[in-house]
Amino acid sequence: MSSFLNPLLNDDNRLFTLTRQGGRPPSAAVSIAVVFVVLVLAIIPGQLLGHIVLLTRDGVPRLPIAMQYLVEPIIRNLTIFPLIYVGLWVWLKVSSKRPFRTLGLERKQVFRRVLRGAAVAGLMMAATAGLSVIPGAS
């Protein structure tokens, strides 16, 4: 397991190199505070916007109930995540003076990196689901 983590935590890792391109790397406490503030500032307006899209002024769902349950998480994600990205981008530009690409969003081998990231995300979700099945939680 440690041989798997060594390249990820090595100082020569590409993401660490990109991070050092900025003016000043943030401390862990500042990073946690920024994440908290961005989430709070994104979730509240995002939820309100999602509420406006999903419900009428009287609070009645705009869609049939069966469809509402399917569409609601999609609408909530579409109204919240862009605000999170904007908040992160603003923090990167203002505080760290880093371009957005230093988060690892590079143009080299995009398709290969997207597939690898999707595969890792899929494996993580499968592991989480599998671990919840073992004790009978799912």
C-alpha positions, 0 to 999 in steps of 0.5 A: 500500500505504501508503494502505491502512495509514495508517487502520490505524496512525492514532492515531485508529483505534478500536482504539487509542482503546479501548486508551487507555481502560485504566489504563496501556498496556503496553509492547511487551516486556510484551505479548510476555512476557504472550503467551508466558506465557499461551500456555505456561500454556494450551497445557500444560493444554489439551494434557493435557485434549485427551489425556484426551478423545482417549485412554483411560488405556492410550493407546488412541484412543477413536475409529477412526483415520480419525475420530481424525485429523479430530477431534483438531485440533478437540478440541485447539483446543476445549481450548486456546483457552478457556484462552488467552481466560481468560488474556488476560481475566485480564491485561486485568482485573488489569494493564491494568484494561481491559474485554474489549470494548476488544479490539474486541469491541463491540456496534455493527454486530456482523454487519457486523464479523464478516463483514468479519473472516471475509472478511479471514481467508479472504483471508489464508488463501487468500494463504498457501495460494496463496503456498505453491503457487507454489514447489510446497510444496503 
